[in-house]
Amino acid sequence: MSVAVSLSTLVSLLPISINGIGLLDGSFIYVLQSFHVGYEQALLVIILVRLLSYLQSLLGGIFYFFEKKSVPAEKHHAM
């Protein structure tokens, strides 16, 4: 499994798609099929990987948005 993730990640770094969408998915499915994993199972795994990645990004964005931003003392007095 780690070989599939490593190879697919390298392929997704090619600058021919936005965020590696399609490249990562296709290469991951291709590599897993070469290890005799069925298409449906490989597709399910990559969909779950994508969903978890998007969920992590969303949570990070929410935390960043609601983060209390402190103003440095120098800028606070200049206002």
Protein Blocks (a to p, Z undefined) as FASTA:
>chain_A
ZZmmmmmmmmmmpccbghhiojlmmmmmmmmmmnopafklmmmmmmmmmmmmmmmmmmmm
mmmmmpccdddfklmmmZZ
